[in-house]
Amino acid sequence: MAKRKNVVNVQTMQDLTGQLMGLFDDVSNGLINLKEAAELNNTAGKIINSIKVQLEFYALSKTQPKIKQITGK
C-alpha cells in the first residue's frame, strides 16, 4: 500500500472539506486503509458537530459568531 500524502493543518471548514475530499480520493485509490479513513472521518464529524453547537449558541444568544474555523480570522 502506498503512503498517504501529507496532511495539511486544518484551521477552517474549507481546509476540513479539502482534507475530506482528499481522504475520499485516497480511499478510492487504495492509498489509505479503511480503518484509518474511518478514524479520520469520525474526528472530522466531531469537529463539525462542535462548530454546529457553537453556531446554535450564537443563534440563540443573537450574537455574532467568532469561530475561527468558519471565518478564518
N, C-alpha and C positions, 0 to 999 in steps of 0.2 A: 504494500500500500504506500502510495506517495505521501510526502509530507504536506500538511496543510499550509497555506500561505500565512504570513504573519498577520496577527490580529491587531487592528488599529485600536487605540484607546477610544472608547465610546464616551462621548460627552454630551451629545444631543440626540434627539429622536431620529434625526436624519442619519447620524452615524450608526445608530442601532439598526435602522431599516437597511442601510447598506451592508452591515455585517450579516444580518439575517438573510439577505439575498445572496451574499457570498457563501453563507453556510449551506443554503439550498443548492447552489451550484456545486459546492464541494461534495455534498452527499450524492448528488446526481452523477458526479464524475468519479465516485469512489475514492475521494481524497481524504475522507474523514469517516470514522466508523460511526454506526448509528447510536451507540451508547453515548459517545462524546457529543454528538449532534443533539441528542435528546437533552443532555445536561445544559448545553448552551441555550437551547430553546427554552428550557424551564427557567433559567436565570433571566433571559430576556422577558419572559412573561411576568416575572416578579418585578422587574424594573418598570414595565408598562403599568402594572397594577398599582405600584407605588405612586406613579405620576398621576394616574386616574384619581386616586384618593386625594392627592393634593389639589387637583383641579376641582373636584367636588367640594372640598373645603372652601376654596376661593369662590365658587359659585354660590354656596350657601351664605358665606360671610360678605358677599358682594364687594370683594376687594380684588385688586389687580394681581394676577399671578406673577410670581418672581421665581420661575422654575428654570434653572439653567439648561436642563436637558431639552426644553422646548424653545426658549428664547435664544439660547447660545450665549447669553450675557451673564 
